[in-house]
């Protein structure tokens, strides 16, 4: 159990520090940043799909069979993330703020992002409760997704009038709710028998929703043939990374 605590808290702290990456938006020109984010979003989408279909769902099916419970928990993951977007006005926005790209108000974004990060902490810790290999694969998938999201969140706070320092501080505080999510799952999950039968497909459903509903539509905004091809390569590379973990024993 000590190893679960160590890996889980270490992973969520690393993911939380990604919230400070917003400073990149001031070191890169807007066009370069946009190109960087589009390729990163492609890579992230592939990694999320790969983790869902190559790690989380196979592990759940291997342990518990392809039961109706697994299907219900998978759909519940999709539903929860849909509700977060629909009713809290939280968006996975991966393009920086500009005069032509408006965002929801900062407070609502911080609330929604805090809930999202809490769930991130839950799924990371829950994955480590299964085994270290799935925990690391899930951490990487979350980490890749967090980079473009945190740049977008940083832009929202600046757009709402926050100073750079204040925006970074609030973004980090919001990200640290993932630590609470990890602690919650380790404490609760260790006391509930077969807790992973819920969390594995639930996580897969959430990842599938994020990749399919938020990331893929962002990629369709790019129609240039060369960039579209590079996005495809990045997408396949993200899947390939997750496939590689299938054959690596940690």
Order of alpha helices (4+ residues) and beta strands (2+ residues): alpha-alpha-alpha-alpha-alpha-alpha-alpha-alpha-alpha-alpha-alpha
